[in-house]
Amino acid sequence: MTSMTNEQAFAELYYSKKAIKDVLGITMITIVWEEDTSDWDWATIGISGVKENYEHILEKQADGSYETFGPVVLSHEIDGTTMEISQELLPQLQQQFAAVVPTDPDFDQLAGLRIG
């Protein structure tokens, strides 16, 4: 999709979602993240680089950047390293944010959940 124009990418997503809804009866939602931990790239940026990305998110929370909304933070369950990093920093995230909510295939369960 990176080689498509914005209009082409939008059309691709729209018609894919429509086909899934029409065939399976399942409504898909799009989640856009505000922050990326770049944990998927830990072998290149190092574990310290990933932790710095998490720290940046925590700093933004502390300085009030997320006063009116809770950010969607992108992290991955790629391997033991990405899981270890997220598990190490999870207590800090839970302490600073009102709610830490995973997104997964059962996201529909979270519909209407008020964060904050």
N, CA, C and O atoms as CSV, one atom per row, in Angstrom:
chain,resi,resn,atom,element,x,y,z
A,1,MET,N,N,0.813,-1.196,0.000
A,1,MET,CA,C,0.000,0.000,0.000
A,1,MET,C,C,0.859,1.264,0.000
A,1,MET,O,O,0.368,2.350,-0.308
A,2,THR,N,N,2.126,1.125,0.341
A,2,THR,CA,C,2.967,2.310,0.402
A,2,THR,C,C,3.205,2.930,-0.973
A,2,THR,O,O,3.586,4.097,-1.065
A,3,SER,N,N,2.989,2.172,-2.028
A,3,SER,CA,C,3.175,2.717,-3.375
A,3,SER,C,C,1.879,3.315,-3.934
A,3,SER,O,O,1.873,3.844,-5.046
A,4,MET,N,N,0.795,3.235,-3.179
A,4,MET,CA,C,-0.495,3.756,-3.638
A,4,MET,C,C,-0.650,5.229,-3.265
A,4,MET,O,O,-0.014,5.730,-2.338
A,5,THR,N,N,-1.511,5.898,-4.015
A,5,THR,CA,C,-1.891,7.253,-3.618
A,5,THR,C,C,-2.800,7.141,-2.401
A,5,THR,O,O,-3.288,6.053,-2.096
A,6,ASN,N,N,-3.033,8.231,-1.711
A,6,ASN,CA,C,-3.944,8.217,-0.565
A,6,ASN,C,C,-5.331,7.732,-0.977
A,6,ASN,O,O,-5.967,6.966,-0.253
A,7,GLU,N,N,-5.790,8.175,-2.130
A,7,GLU,CA,C,-7.118,7.783,-2.603
A,7,GLU,C,C,-7.185,6.280,-2.884
A,7,GLU,O,O,-8.175,5.624,-2.560
A,8,GLN,N,N,-6.124,5.741,-3.488
A,8,GLN,CA,C,-6.090,4.310,-3.783
A,8,GLN,C,C,-6.053,3.487,-2.501
A,8,GLN,O,O,-6.744,2.473,-2.392
A,9,ALA,N,N,-5.250,3.918,-1.532
A,9,ALA,CA,C,-5.164,3.198,-0.258
A,9,ALA,C,C,-6.496,3.238,0.462
A,9,ALA,O,O,-6.950,2.223,0.991
A,10,PHE,N,N,-7.130,4.407,0.487
A,10,PHE,CA,C,-8.440,4.529,1.132
A,10,PHE,C,C,-9.447,3.595,0.467
A,10,PHE,O,O,-10.191,2.893,1.151
A,11,ALA,N,N,-9.470,3.588,-0.869
A,11,ALA,CA,C,-10.405,2.727,-1.594
A,11,ALA,C,C,-10.142,1.261,-1.294
A,11,ALA,O,O,-11.078,0.487,-1.099
A,12,GLU,N,N,-8.875,0.878,-1.257
A,12,GLU,CA,C,-8.520,-0.507,-0.955
A,12,GLU,C,C,-9.037,-0.922,0.418
A,12,GLU,O,O,-9.639,-1.985,0.570
A,13,LEU,N,N,-8.798,-0.074,1.414
A,13,LEU,CA,C,-9.279,-0.366,2.771
A,13,LEU,C,C,-10.799,-0.383,2.823
A,13,LEU,O,O,-11.390,-1.282,3.421
A,14,TYR,N,N,-11.431,0.598,2.207
A,14,TYR,CA,C,-12.893,0.693,2.234
A,14,TYR,C,C,-13.538,-0.545,1.618
A,14,TYR,O,O,-14.416,-1.154,2.229
A,15,TYR,N,N,-13.110,-0.919,0.417
A,15,TYR,CA,C,-13.741,-2.051,-0.257
A,15,TYR,C,C,-13.386,-3.381,0.394
A,15,TYR,O,O,-14.181,-4.319,0.342
A,16,SER,N,N,-12.218,-3.482,1.000
A,16,SER,CA,C,-11.868,-4.698,1.745
A,16,SER,C,C,-12.774,-4.844,2.963
A,16,SER,O,O,-13.305,-5.924,3.223
A,17,LYS,N,N,-12.946,-3.756,3.706
A,17,LYS,CA,C,-13.830,-3.793,4.877
A,17,LYS,C,C,-15.261,-4.116,4.460
A,17,LYS,O,O,-15.949,-4.891,5.125
A,18,LYS,N,N,-15.703,-3.519,3.362
A,18,LYS,CA,C,-17.068,-3.758,2.874
A,18,LYS,C,C,-17.245,-5.226,2.482
A,18,LYS,O,O,-18.266,-5.829,2.810
A,19,ALA,N,N,-16.274,-5.803,1.792
A,19,ALA,CA,C,-16.373,-7.208,1.374
A,19,ALA,C,C,-16.426,-8.122,2.589
A,19,ALA,O,O,-17.207,-9.073,2.608
A,20,ILE,N,N,-15.619,-7.857,3.591
A,20,ILE,CA,C,-15.629,-8.671,4.810
A,20,ILE,C,C,-16.979,-8.559,5.505
A,20,ILE,O,O,-17.520,-9.563,5.968
A,21,LYS,N,N,-17.525,-7.361,5.583
A,21,LYS,CA,C,-18.832,-7.150,6.207
A,21,LYS,C,C,-19.908,-7.892,5.422
A,21,LYS,O,O,-20.743,-8.578,6.011
A,22,ASP,N,N,-19.894,-7.759,4.086
A,22,ASP,CA,C,-20.914,-8.390,3.253
A,22,ASP,C,C,-20.857,-9.911,3.314
A,22,ASP,O,O,-21.900,-10.564,3.357
A,23,VAL,N,N,-19.659,-10.485,3.318
A,23,VAL,CA,C,-19.505,-11.944,3.277
A,23,VAL,C,C,-19.617,-12.567,4.660
A,23,VAL,O,O,-20.312,-13.568,4.837
A,24,LEU,N,N,-18.935,-11.980,5.645
A,24,LEU,CA,C,-18.877,-12.585,6.975
A,24,LEU,C,C,-19.809,-11.944,8.000
A,24,LEU,O,O,-20.072,-12.518,9.057
A,25,GLY,N,N,-20.300,-10.760,7.680
A,25,GLY,CA,C,-21.156,-10.059,8.629
A,25,GLY,C,C,-20.385,-9.445,9.790
A,25,GLY,O,O,-20.965,-9.123,10.827
A,26,ILE,N,N,-19.093,-9.286,9.617
A,26,ILE,CA,C,-18.233,-8.748,10.674
A,26,ILE,C,C,-17.853,-7.316,10.324
A,26,ILE,O,O,-17.394,-7.040,9.215
A,27,THR,N,N,-18.043,-6.420,11.260
A,27,THR,CA,C,-17.628,-5.033,11.051
A,27,THR,C,C,-16.222,-4.857,11.585
A,27,THR,O,O,-15.933,-5.165,12.741
A,28,MET,N,N,-15.362,-4.360,10.729
A,28,MET,CA,C,-13.980,-4.118,11.141
A,28,MET,C,C,-13.815,-2.638,11.473
A,28,MET,O,O,-14.469,-1.773,10.891
A,29,ILE,N,N,-12.929,-2.376,12.418
A,29,ILE,CA,C,-12.618,-0.991,12.741
A,29,ILE,C,C,-11.139,-0.750,12.469
A,29,ILE,O,O,-10.334,-1.681,12.445
A,30,THR,N,N,-10.807,0.495,12.269
A,30,THR,CA,C,-9.422,0.873,12.037
A,30,THR,C,C,-8.900,1.554,13.293
A,30,THR,O,O,-9.544,2.445,13.846
A,31,ILE,N,N,-7.746,1.131,13.725
A,31,ILE,CA,C,-7.106,1.743,14.885
A,31,ILE,C,C,-5.824,2.406,14.398
A,31,ILE,O,O,-4.986,1.766,13.762
A,32,VAL,N,N,-5.681,3.673,14.697
A,32,VAL,CA,C,-4.488,4.413,14.305
A,32,VAL,C,C,-3.729,4.754,15.574
A,32,VAL,O,O,-4.310,5.275,16.526
A,33,TRP,N,N,-2.449,4.467,15.595
A,33,TRP,CA,C,-1.669,4.734,16.791
A,33,TRP,C,C,-1.053,6.121,16.752
A,33,TRP,O,O,-0.747,6.663,15.690
A,34,GLU,N,N,-0.877,6.686,17.957
A,34,GLU,CA,C,-0.205,7.978,18.096
A,34,GLU,C,C,1.279,7.790,18.376
A,34,GLU,O,O,2.098,8.617,17.975
A,35,GLU,N,N,1.622,6.727,19.051
A,35,GLU,CA,C,3.010,6.493,19.469
A,35,GLU,C,C,3.449,5.095,19.043
A,35,GLU,O,O,2.679,4.138,19.121
A,36,ASP,N,N,4.694,4.994,18.593
A,36,ASP,CA,C,5.260,3.716,18.171
A,36,ASP,C,C,6.486,3.431,19.025
A,36,ASP,O,O,7.414,4.240,19.058
A,37,THR,N,N,6.506,2.308,19.709
A,37,THR,CA,C,7.654,1.948,20.530
A,37,THR,C,C,8.841,1.477,19.682
A,37,THR,O,O,9.968,1.418,20.173
A,38,SER,N,N,8.595,1.147,18.432
A,38,SER,CA,C,9.603,0.602,17.515
A,38,SER,C,C,10.274,-0.644,18.099
A,38,SER,O,O,11.430,-0.940,17.798
A,39,ASP,N,N,9.533,-1.363,18.933
A,39,ASP,CA,C,10.086,-2.581,19.530
A,39,ASP,C,C,10.399,-3.645,18.483
A,39,ASP,O,O,11.275,-4.484,18.691
A,40,TRP,N,N,9.690,-3.612,17.366
A,40,TRP,CA,C,9.934,-4.562,16.286
A,40,TRP,C,C,11.363,-4.444,15.760
A,40,TRP,O,O,11.888,-5.389,15.172
A,41,ASP,N,N,11.998,-3.276,15.973
A,41,ASP,CA,C,13.330,-3.008,15.443
A,41,ASP,C,C,14.393,-3.052,16.544
A,41,ASP,O,O,15.436,-2.410,16.420
A,42,TRP,N,N,14.140,-3.797,17.608
A,42,TRP,CA,C,15.037,-3.782,18.753
A,42,TRP,C,C,16.455,-4.257,18.402
A,42,TRP,O,O,17.423,-3.811,19.018
A,43,ALA,N,N,16.581,-5.151,17.425
A,43,ALA,CA,C,17.909,-5.649,17.066
A,43,ALA,C,C,18.773,-4.545,16.452
A,43,ALA,O,O,20.000,-4.601,16.532
A,44,THR,N,N,18.138,-3.549,15.841
A,44,THR,CA,C,18.862,-2.436,15.226
A,44,THR,C,C,19.054,-1.281,16.204
A,44,THR,O,O,20.165,-0.773,16.362
A,45,ILE,N,N,17.965,-0.866,16.861
A,45,ILE,CA,C,18.053,0.311,17.744
A,45,ILE,C,C,18.472,-0.064,19.157
A,45,ILE,O,O,18.776,0.807,19.973
A,46,GLY,N,N,18.488,-1.339,19.441
A,46,GLY,CA,C,18.881,-1.813,20.759
A,46,GLY,C,C,17.732,-1.771,21.745
A,46,GLY,O,O,16.767,-1.026,21.573
A,47,ILE,N,N,17.852,-2.572,22.763
A,47,ILE,CA,C,16.831,-2.598,23.815
A,47,ILE,C,C,16.743,-1.227,24.464
A,47,ILE,O,O,15.651,-0.775,24.809
A,48,SER,N,N,17.877,-0.559,24.636
A,48,SER,CA,C,17.864,0.774,25.241
A,48,SER,C,C,17.089,1.761,24.371
A,48,SER,O,O,16.426,2.655,24.897
A,49,GLY,N,N,17.163,1.612,23.047
A,49,GLY,CA,C,16.406,2.483,22.148
A,49,GLY,C,C,14.908,2.293,22.299
A,49,GLY,O,O,14.146,3.260,22.283
A,50,VAL,N,N,14.490,1.046,22.447
A,50,VAL,CA,C,13.067,0.760,22.648
A,50,VAL,C,C,12.612,1.337,23.988
A,50,VAL,O,O,11.548,1.949,24.079
A,51,LYS,N,N,13.418,1.139,25.016
A,51,LYS,CA,C,13.061,1.671,26.335
A,51,LYS,C,C,12.982,3.195,26.308
A,51,LYS,O,O,12.137,3.785,26.981
A,52,GLU,N,N,13.859,3.834,25.534
A,52,GLU,CA,C,13.794,5.292,25.383
A,52,GLU,C,C,12.466,5.709,24.746
A,52,GLU,O,O,11.890,6.729,25.124
A,53,ASN,N,N,11.984,4.926,23.784
A,53,ASN,CA,C,10.699,5.233,23.156
A,53,ASN,C,C,9.563,5.124,24.168
A,53,ASN,O,O,8.667,5.969,24.184
A,54,TYR,N,N,9.591,4.103,25.003
A,54,TYR,CA,C,8.593,3.981,26.064
A,54,TYR,C,C,8.720,5.161,27.040
A,54,TYR,O,O,7.713,5.736,27.454
A,55,GLU,N,N,9.945,5.514,27.400
A,55,GLU,CA,C,10.166,6.634,28.323
A,55,GLU,C,C,9.622,7.939,27.751
A,55,GLU,O,O,9.079,8.765,28.485
A,56,HIS,N,N,9.768,8.121,26.447
A,56,HIS,CA,C,9.231,9.316,25.780
A,56,HIS,C,C,7.710,9.381,25.972
A,56,HIS,O,O,7.159,10.451,26.232
A,57,ILE,N,N,7.051,8.253,25.844
A,57,ILE,CA,C,5.600,8.187,26.038
A,57,ILE,C,C,5.249,8.533,27.482
A,57,ILE,O,O,4.314,9.293,27.734
A,58,LEU,N,N,5.999,7.973,28.425
A,58,LEU,CA,C,5.751,8.261,29.840
A,58,LEU,C,C,6.004,9.739,30.158
A,58,LEU,O,O,5.273,10.342,30.944
A,59,GLU,N,N,7.033,10.315,29.550
A,59,GLU,CA,C,7.324,11.740,29.751
A,59,GLU,C,C,6.194,12.616,29.211
A,59,GLU,O,O,5.808,13.597,29.845
A,60,LYS,N,N,5.667,12.261,28.042
A,60,LYS,CA,C,4.562,13.029,27.466
A,60,LYS,C,C,3.320,12.948,28.354
A,60,LYS,O,O,2.580,13.923,28.481
A,61,GLN,N,N,3.094,11.787,28.966
A,61,GLN,CA,C,1.974,11.663,29.891
A,61,GLN,C,C,2.211,12.564,31.102
A,61,GLN,O,O,1.299,13.257,31.552
A,62,ALA,N,N,3.421,12.553,31.619
A,62,ALA,CA,C,3.745,13.350,32.808
A,62,ALA,C,C,3.641,14.846,32.538
A,62,ALA,O,O,3.259,15.605,33.429
A,63,ASP,N,N,3.977,15.289,31.315
A,63,ASP,CA,C,3.942,16.731,31.038
A,63,ASP,C,C,2.572,17.216,30.560
A,63,ASP,O,O,2.421,18.389,30.215
A,64,GLY,N,N,1.574,16.329,30.534
A,64,GLY,CA,C,0.214,16.731,30.194
A,64,GLY,C,C,-0.127,16.659,28.720
A,64,GLY,O,O,-1.203,17.103,28.320
A,65,SER,N,N,0.759,16.113,27.901
A,65,SER,CA,C,0.491,16.033,26.464
A,65,SER,C,C,-0.755,15.215,26.151
A,65,SER,O,O,-1.408,15.441,25.132
A,66,TYR,N,N,-1.087,14.270,27.018
A,66,TYR,CA,C,-2.253,13.420,26.791
A,66,TYR,C,C,-3.411,13.791,27.721
A,66,TYR,O,O,-4.212,12.937,28.100
A,67,GLU,N,N,-3.485,15.047,28.074
A,67,GLU,CA,C,-4.497,15.482,29.036
A,67,GLU,C,C,-5.922,15.248,28.548
A,67,GLU,O,O,-6.813,14.964,29.348
A,68,THR,N,N,-6.144,15.364,27.242
A,68,THR,CA,C,-7.502,15.246,26.718
A,68,THR,C,C,-7.786,13.912,26.026
A,68,THR,O,O,-8.914,13.665,25.602
A,69,PHE,N,N,-6.784,13.060,25.910
A,69,PHE,CA,C,-6.997,11.755,25.271
A,69,PHE,C,C,-5.919,10.785,25.733
A,69,PHE,O,O,-4.837,11.193,26.155
A,70,GLY,N,N,-6.226,9.521,25.650
A,70,GLY,CA,C,-5.232,8.494,25.932
A,70,GLY,C,C,-4.637,8.035,24.625
A,70,GLY,O,O,-5.379,7.727,23.693
A,71,PRO,N,N,-3.327,7.979,24.523
A,71,PRO,CA,C,-2.719,7.597,23.248
A,71,PRO,C,C,-2.857,6.104,22.964
A,71,PRO,O,O,-2.912,5.283,23.880
A,72,VAL,N,N,-2.912,5.776,21.692
A,72,VAL,CA,C,-2.814,4.389,21.261
A,72,VAL,C,C,-1.334,4.157,20.989
A,72,VAL,O,O,-0.734,4.829,20.150
A,73,VAL,N,N,-0.753,3.201,21.704
A,73,VAL,CA,C,0.681,2.933,21.615
A,73,VAL,C,C,0.885,1.617,20.894
A,73,VAL,O,O,0.329,0.589,21.282
A,74,LEU,N,N,1.687,1.657,19.841
A,74,LEU,CA,C,1.953,0.460,19.053
A,74,LEU,C,C,3.123,-0.315,19.650
A,74,LEU,O,O,4.224,0.214,19.800
A,75,SER,N,N,2.870,-1.562,19.984
A,75,SER,CA,C,3.923,-2.482,20.408
A,75,SER,C,C,3.590,-3.847,19.811
A,75,SER,O,O,2.475,-4.073,19.340
A,76,HIS,N,N,4.551,-4.736,19.835
A,76,HIS,CA,C,4.389,-6.005,19.132
A,76,HIS,C,C,4.719,-7.194,20.026
A,76,HIS,O,O,5.536,-7.094,20.941
A,77,GLU,N,N,4.075,-8.310,19.745
A,77,GLU,CA,C,4.373,-9.581,20.402
A,77,GLU,C,C,5.178,-10.422,19.421
A,77,GLU,O,O,4.730,-11.487,18.995
A,78,ILE,N,N,6.368,-9.944,19.062
A,78,ILE,CA,C,7.151,-10.618,18.028
A,78,ILE,C,C,7.952,-11.773,18.589
A,78,ILE,O,O,7.955,-12.870,18.030
A,79,ASP,N,N,8.628,-11.524,19.694
A,79,ASP,CA,C,9.499,-12.549,20.259
A,79,ASP,C,C,9.652,-12.305,21.756
A,79,ASP,O,O,9.031,-11.402,22.315
A,80,GLY,N,N,10.471,-13.106,22.387
A,80,GLY,CA,C,10.668,-12.985,23.824
A,80,GLY,C,C,11.200,-11.623,24.237
A,80,GLY,O,O,10.862,-11.130,25.313
A,81,THR,N,N,12.027,-11.010,23.400
A,81,THR,CA,C,12.603,-9.714,23.746
A,81,THR,C,C,11.542,-8.630,23.787
A,81,THR,O,O,11.496,-7.851,24.739
A,82,THR,N,N,10.687,-8.563,22.771
A,82,THR,CA,C,9.645,-7.524,22.778
A,82,THR,C,C,8.694,-7.735,23.955
A,82,THR,O,O,8.223,-6.771,24.558
A,83,MET,N,N,8.416,-8.988,24.278
A,83,MET,CA,C,7.528,-9.269,25.410
A,83,MET,C,C,8.197,-8.904,26.735
A,83,MET,O,O,7.548,-8.355,27.626
A,84,GLU,N,N,9.479,-9.204,26.869
A,84,GLU,CA,C,10.194,-8.861,28.105
A,84,GLU,C,C,10.220,-7.358,28.335
A,84,GLU,O,O,10.009,-6.894,29.456
A,85,ILE,N,N,10.479,-6.593,27.275
A,85,ILE,CA,C,10.528,-5.136,27.402
A,85,ILE,C,C,9.166,-4.597,27.822
A,85,ILE,O,O,9.077,-3.789,28.747
A,86,SER,N,N,8.106,-5.037,27.149
A,86,SER,CA,C,6.773,-4.521,27.483
A,86,SER,C,C,6.366,-4.939,28.890
A,86,SER,O,O,5.751,-4.150,29.607
A,87,GLN,N,N,6.694,-6.157,29.299
A,87,GLN,CA,C,6.346,-6.605,30.646
A,87,GLN,C,C,7.137,-5.838,31.708
A,87,GLN,O,O,6.623,-5.571,32.794
A,88,GLU,N,N,8.372,-5.487,31.397
A,88,GLU,CA,C,9.180,-4.708,32.338
A,88,GLU,C,C,8.594,-3.301,32.535
A,88,GLU,O,O,8.603,-2.771,33.647
A,89,LEU,N,N,8.089,-2.704,31.454
A,89,LEU,CA,C,7.598,-1.337,31.533
A,89,LEU,C,C,6.102,-1.239,31.820
A,89,LEU,O,O,5.601,-0.145,32.078
A,90,LEU,N,N,5.388,-2.347,31.782
A,90,LEU,CA,C,3.947,-2.341,32.031
A,90,LEU,C,C,3.576,-1.725,33.380
A,90,LEU,O,O,2.637,-0.929,33.424
A,91,PRO,N,N,4.253,-2.045,34.472
A,91,PRO,CA,C,3.873,-1.412,35.746
A,91,PRO,C,C,3.960,0.119,35.712
A,91,PRO,O,O,3.109,0.793,36.292
A,92,GLN,N,N,4.968,0.671,35.049
A,92,GLN,CA,C,5.080,2.124,34.923
A,92,GLN,C,C,3.938,2.693,34.096
A,92,GLN,O,O,3.367,3.728,34.441
A,93,LEU,N,N,3.605,2.013,33.000
A,93,LEU,CA,C,2.498,2.467,32.159
A,93,LEU,C,C,1.190,2.443,32.940
A,93,LEU,O,O,0.402,3.386,32.869
A,94,GLN,N,N,0.961,1.368,33.681
A,94,GLN,CA,C,-0.270,1.250,34.462
A,94,GLN,C,C,-0.331,2.286,35.567
A,94,GLN,O,O,-1.414,2.747,35.926
A,95,GLN,N,N,0.808,2.656,36.106
A,95,GLN,CA,C,0.848,3.659,37.170
A,95,GLN,C,C,0.524,5.050,36.625
A,95,GLN,O,O,-0.164,5.825,37.289
A,96,GLN,N,N,1.005,5.374,35.439
A,96,GLN,CA,C,0.850,6.719,34.896
A,96,GLN,C,C,-0.428,6.935,34.091
A,96,GLN,O,O,-0.897,8.066,33.963
A,97,PHE,N,N,-0.991,5.861,33.551
A,97,PHE,CA,C,-2.199,5.991,32.742
A,97,PHE,C,C,-3.389,5.405,33.494
A,97,PHE,O,O,-3.249,4.429,34.230
A,98,ALA,N,N,-4.558,6.009,33.303
A,98,ALA,CA,C,-5.771,5.547,33.970
A,98,ALA,C,C,-6.137,4.128,33.538
A,98,ALA,O,O,-6.669,3.353,34.333
A,99,ALA,N,N,-5.858,3.793,32.301
A,99,ALA,CA,C,-6.181,2.454,31.795
A,99,ALA,C,C,-5.169,2.065,30.726
A,99,ALA,O,O,-4.814,2.873,29.868
A,100,VAL,N,N,-4.716,0.838,30.786
A,100,VAL,CA,C,-3.873,0.260,29.749
A,100,VAL,C,C,-4.698,-0.886,29.176
A,100,VAL,O,O,-4.942,-1.885,29.851
A,101,VAL,N,N,-5.124,-0.733,27.926
A,101,VAL,CA,C,-6.066,-1.664,27.324
A,101,VAL,C,C,-5.457,-2.246,26.056
A,101,VAL,O,O,-5.093,-1.495,25.151
A,102,PRO,N,N,-5.338,-3.569,25.972
A,102,PRO,CA,C,-4.812,-4.162,24.731
A,102,PRO,C,C,-5.864,-4.116,23.639
A,102,PRO,O,O,-7.063,-4.130,23.917
A,103,THR,N,N,-5.415,-4.062,22.411
A,103,THR,CA,C,-6.327,-4.247,21.283
A,103,THR,C,C,-6.008,-5.610,20.703
A,103,THR,O,O,-4.844,-5.970,20.521
A,104,ASP,N,N,-7.042,-6.351,20.419
A,104,ASP,CA,C,-6.880,-7.699,19.899
A,104,ASP,C,C,-8.108,-8.054,19.085
A,104,ASP,O,O,-8.989,-7.212,18.906
A,105,PRO,N,N,-8.190,-9.268,18.592
A,105,PRO,CA,C,-9.358,-9.633,17.793
A,105,PRO,C,C,-10.677,-9.464,18.529
A,105,PRO,O,O,-11.722,-9.370,17.884
A,106,ASP,N,N,-10.665,-9.423,19.857
A,106,ASP,CA,C,-11.893,-9.258,20.627
A,106,ASP,C,C,-12.120,-7.803,20.999
A,106,ASP,O,O,-12.724,-7.517,22.033
A,107,PHE,N,N,-11.642,-6.871,20.164
A,107,PHE,CA,C,-11.759,-5.453,20.450
A,107,PHE,C,C,-13.208,-5.031,20.649
A,107,PHE,O,O,-13.479,-4.063,21.360
A,108,ASP,N,N,-14.155,-5.756,20.021
A,108,ASP,CA,C,-15.564,-5.415,20.169
A,108,ASP,C,C,-15.989,-5.394,21.634
A,108,ASP,O,O,-16.906,-4.658,21.998
A,109,GLN,N,N,-15.337,-6.187,22.476
A,109,GLN,CA,C,-15.672,-6.212,23.899
A,109,GLN,C,C,-15.415,-4.856,24.545
A,109,GLN,O,O,-16.023,-4.523,25.562
A,110,LEU,N,N,-14.515,-4.077,23.954
A,110,LEU,CA,C,-14.122,-2.810,24.542
A,110,LEU,C,C,-14.988,-1.650,24.063
A,110,LEU,O,O,-14.814,-0.521,24.523
A,111,ALA,N,N,-15.909,-1.907,23.154
A,111,ALA,CA,C,-16.751,-0.836,22.636
A,111,ALA,C,C,-17.469,-0.154,23.777
A,111,ALA,O,O,-18.076,-0.807,24.626
A,112,GLY,N,N,-17.397,1.145,23.791
A,112,GLY,CA,C,-18.074,1.923,24.829
A,112,GLY,C,C,-17.270,2.061,26.102
A,112,GLY,O,O,-17.722,2.732,27.030
A,113,LEU,N,N,-16.091,1.452,26.187
A,113,LEU,CA,C,-15.265,1.584,27.376
A,113,LEU,C,C,-14.763,3.009,27.494
A,113,LEU,O,O,-14.169,3.543,26.557
A,114,ARG,N,N,-14.997,3.618,28.627
A,114,ARG,CA,C,-14.541,4.998,28.832
A,114,ARG,C,C,-13.184,4.937,29.518
A,114,ARG,O,O,-13.045,4.350,30.591
A,115,ILE,N,N,-12.196,5.542,28.897
A,115,ILE,CA,C,-10.847,5.582,29.430
A,115,ILE,C,C,-10.647,6.908,30.125
A,115,ILE,O,O,-10.937,7.964,29.563
A,116,GLY,N,N,-10.149,6.853,31.352
A,116,GLY,CA,C,-9.785,8.106,32.038
A,116,GLY,C,C,-10.790,8.607,33.010
A,116,GLY,O,O,-10.579,9.647,33.634
